[in-house]
Amino acid sequence: MQTVYQDSYKKHQEKLDHFINNFNDLGEQFGKADRNAIKLFDLEGETINIKSFKVPNIVNQIAYKFFRKSKAQRSFEYASKLKDLGIGTPKPIAYYEFTTPFLFKKSFYISEHLDCDLTYRELTRDLNYPDHEAILRAFTRFTYKLHESNINFLDHSPGNTLIKKVGDKYAFYLVDLNRMEFKPMSFETRIKNFARLTVHQSIVETMSDEYAKVSGEDYNKVFELMWKETEAFQDKFKRKKRLKKKLKFWKK
């Protein structure tokens, strides 16, 4: 077992070890455990969030053991980097990795648990959500800040941005952090970063308008590319879904 902790949490090492070693039996289930399980634990009055990554396939067991950083390690390091850059994300606490001499097995990422008012997903499901346009425009400015900070959040999808109302403004926090790039982005890459967020043209129009305002780009140029990338992603998503159905049929 390999562990890395934030300095301020090293004093809780024994308790955190206990949570990890008894993860299946302790804690409160949070959300759906489709691929990875998330549980909440009480750490001396603070609610913490522990994400258990499933054991990867055999190819990735070798890759994560010898060649690549694990999802847990990347989540911890990226969260620390985001905090340093002034980008909202739940505070990273620790990560754990379990390996054999030749293979990578389980890993866990621990962070603070952040209660939010909504995620971006609610904006796509309810176009009449209170303050809908103001939140959407604030989210677009937040995404522009990511881009200006050379952050390409590759999992920029509806469930991965938590939103909290603070006074009459909104704060945004990224989660599910293991896929990121930190480098300058072209205009095309920046706009493509919006492709996975919605199917609604009206939402794309609003985001395009706000991104054009803050970036100084032409609205039509932004909208045409953002809508093109959105449609391309949706087409690819639907093709993938149809292929999965066919594969399931043949397996039967």
C-alpha positions in Angstrom: 0.0 0.0 0.0 1.3 3.5 -1.0 -0.3 6.6 0.6 0.2 10.3 0.2 -1.5 12.8 2.5 -1.8 16.6 2.6 0.4 17.8 5.5 -2.5 19.0 7.6 -4.2 15.5 7.5 -1.1 13.4 8.4 -2.3 13.4 12.0 -5.4 11.6 10.9 -3.5 8.8 9.1 -4.6 6.0 11.5 -8.3 6.9 11.1 -8.0 7.3 7.3 -6.3 3.9 7.1 -9.2 2.4 9.0 -11.7 3.9 6.6 -9.8 2.6 3.5 -9.2 -0.9 5.0 -12.9 -1.2 5.9 -14.3 0.7 2.9 -16.8 -2.0 2.0 -18.4 -2.1 5.5 -18.2 1.5 6.7 -19.4 4.8 5.3 -22.5 6.2 3.7 -23.0 5.4 0.0 -23.1 8.6 -2.1 -24.6 8.6 -5.6 -24.7 5.6 -8.0 -21.8 3.2 -8.0 -21.8 2.4 -11.7 -18.1 2.2 -12.2 -16.5 3.7 -9.1 -18.0 3.8 -5.6 -18.1 6.9 -3.5 -18.8 6.9 0.2 -19.0 9.6 2.9 -17.2 9.4 6.3 -17.1 11.5 9.4 -13.5 12.6 10.3 -13.8 14.3 13.7 -16.7 16.4 12.6 -15.7 17.0 9.0 -17.5 15.0 6.2 -15.0 13.6 3.8 -15.6 11.9 0.5 -13.7 8.7 -0.5 -13.8 7.5 -4.1 -12.9 3.9 -4.7 -11.7 3.3 -8.3 -12.4 -0.1 -9.7 -9.6 -2.5 -10.4 -8.5 -1.7 -14.0 -8.2 -4.2 -16.8 -5.0 -6.2 -17.1 -3.4 -3.9 -19.6 -4.0 -0.9 -17.4 -2.9 -2.8 -14.3 0.5 -3.1 -16.0 0.4 0.5 -17.3 -0.5 2.1 -13.9 2.1 -0.1 -12.2 5.0 0.9 -14.4 4.2 3.7 -16.8 1.3 5.9 -15.9 0.0 7.7 -12.8 -3.1 6.2 -11.3 -6.5 8.0 -11.4 -6.3 8.5 -7.7 -2.8 10.1 -7.9 -3.9 12.3 -10.8 -7.0 13.4 -8.9 -5.0 14.4 -5.9 -2.3 16.2 -7.8 -4.7 18.0 -10.2 -6.8 19.1 -7.2 -3.7 20.5 -5.5 -2.8 22.3 -8.8 -6.3 23.7 -9.2 -6.2 25.1 -5.7 -2.9 26.7 -6.4 -4.4 28.4 -9.5 -7.4 29.7 -7.6 -9.9 27.3 -9.3 -12.7 25.8 -7.2 -12.5 22.1 -6.3 -13.1 20.1 -3.1 -10.0 20.2 -0.9 -7.7 17.2 -1.6 -6.8 15.1 1.5 -5.0 11.9 0.4 -4.8 9.0 -2.0 -4.1 5.3 -1.6 -2.8 2.7 -4.0 -2.6 -1.1 -3.6 -0.3 -3.0 -5.9 1.4 -6.4 -6.3 5.0 -6.6 -7.5 3.9 -6.6 -11.1 0.3 -5.3 -11.2 -1.7 -2.3 -10.1 -4.9 -3.1 -8.2 -7.2 -0.8 -6.1 -6.9 2.9 -5.6 -8.7 5.5 -3.5 -9.0 9.3 -3.6 -10.0 11.3 -0.5 -11.3 14.8 -0.5 -13.5 17.1 1.5 -17.2 16.6 0.8 -18.7 19.7 -0.7 -22.5 20.3 -0.4 -23.7 22.1 -3.5 -27.0 23.7 -4.5 -26.9 22.2 -8.0 -24.7 20.9 -10.8 -24.6 22.0 -14.4 -26.9 19.0 -15.2 -29.9 20.8 -13.6 -29.5 23.6 -16.1 -29.9 21.2 -19.0 -32.9 19.4 -17.5 -34.9 22.4 -16.4 -34.6 25.4 -18.7 -36.8 27.4 -16.3 -34.5 26.8 -13.3 -34.4 29.9 -11.1 -31.7 32.4 -12.3 -31.0 30.0 -15.2 -29.4 32.5 -17.6 -27.3 34.2 -14.9 -25.9 30.8 -13.7 -25.2 29.8 -17.3 -23.3 33.0 -18.0 -21.3 32.7 -14.8 -20.4 29.1 -15.7 -19.2 30.3 -19.1 -17.0 32.9 -17.4 -15.7 30.2 -15.1 -14.8 28.0 -18.1 -13.1 31.0 -19.7 -11.0 31.4 -16.5 -10.0 27.7 -16.8 -8.9 28.3 -20.4 -7.0 31.5 -19.5 -5.3 29.5 -16.8 -4.2 26.9 -19.4 -6.5 24.2 -17.9 -8.2 21.8 -20.3 -10.7 19.9 -18.3 -11.3 16.9 -20.5 -14.3 15.6 -18.5 -16.1 19.0 -18.8 -19.5 17.3 -18.7 -22.9 18.1 -16.9 -22.2 16.2 -13.6 -18.7 17.4 -13.1 -19.2 21.0 -12.0 -20.7 21.6 -8.6 -22.5 25.0 -8.1 -23.0 26.9 -4.9 -24.9 30.2 -4.5 -22.8 32.6 -2.4 -24.8 35.8 -1.7 -26.1 36.9 -5.1 -23.3 35.2 -7.0 -22.3 31.6 -7.9 -19.2 29.6 -7.2 -18.1 26.6 -9.3 -16.1 23.5 -8.2 -14.7 20.9 -10.5 -14.9 17.2 -9.5 -13.9 13.9 -11.2 -10.5 15.3 -12.0 -8.3 12.5 -13.3 -8.4 13.7 -17.0 -6.9 17.1 -17.4 -4.2 18.9 -19.5 -2.3 22.0 -18.4 -1.2 23.8 -21.5 -2.2 26.8 -23.7 -5.2 26.0 -25.9 -6.1 27.1 -29.4 -9.5 28.8 -30.0 -10.8 25.6 -31.5 -9.7 23.5 -28.5 -11.3 26.0 -26.1 -14.7 25.9 -27.9 -14.6 22.1 -28.3 -14.4 22.0 -24.5 -18.1 22.9 -24.4 -19.2 20.0 -26.6 -20.3 17.5 -24.0 -22.4 19.9 -21.9 -25.8 20.1 -23.5 -28.1 19.1 -26.4 -30.0 22.4 -26.2 -29.3 25.0 -28.9 -30.6 27.8 -26.7 -28.0 27.0 -24.0 -25.3 26.9 -26.6 -26.4 30.3 -27.9 -26.2 31.8 -24.4 -22.8 30.2 -23.7 -21.5 31.4 -27.1 -22.7 34.9 -26.4 -21.0 35.1 -23.0 -17.8 33.5 -24.3 -17.7 35.9 -27.2 -18.1 38.9 -24.7 -15.3 37.8 -22.3 -12.9 36.6 -25.0 -13.4 39.4 -27.6 -14.2 36.8 -30.3 -17.0 37.2 -32.8 -20.3 35.7 -31.6 -21.1 34.0 -34.9 -17.7 32.4 -35.0 -18.0 31.1 -31.5 -21.6 29.8 -31.9 -21.0 28.1 -35.2 -18.1 26.1 -33.9 -19.6 25.4 -30.5 -22.8 24.1 -32.1 -20.9 22.1 -34.7 -18.8 20.4 -31.9 -21.9 19.8 -29.8 -23.7 18.1 -32.7 -20.5 16.1 -33.5 -20.3 14.8 -29.9 -24.0 13.9 -29.8 -23.7 12.0 -33.1 -20.6 10.1 -31.8 -22.4 9.4 -28.5 -25.5 8.0 -30.3 -23.4 5.8 -32.6 -21.6 4.4 -29.5 -24.9 3.7 -27.8 -26.3 1.9 -30.8 -23.1 -0.2 -31.1 -23.3 -1.2 -27.4 -26.9 -2.4 -27.9 -25.9 -4.5 -30.9 -23.0 -6.0 -28.9 -25.4 -6.8 -26.0 -27.8 -8.4 -28.5 -25.1 -10.7 -29.9 -23.9 -11.7 -26.5 -27.4 -13.0 -25.7 
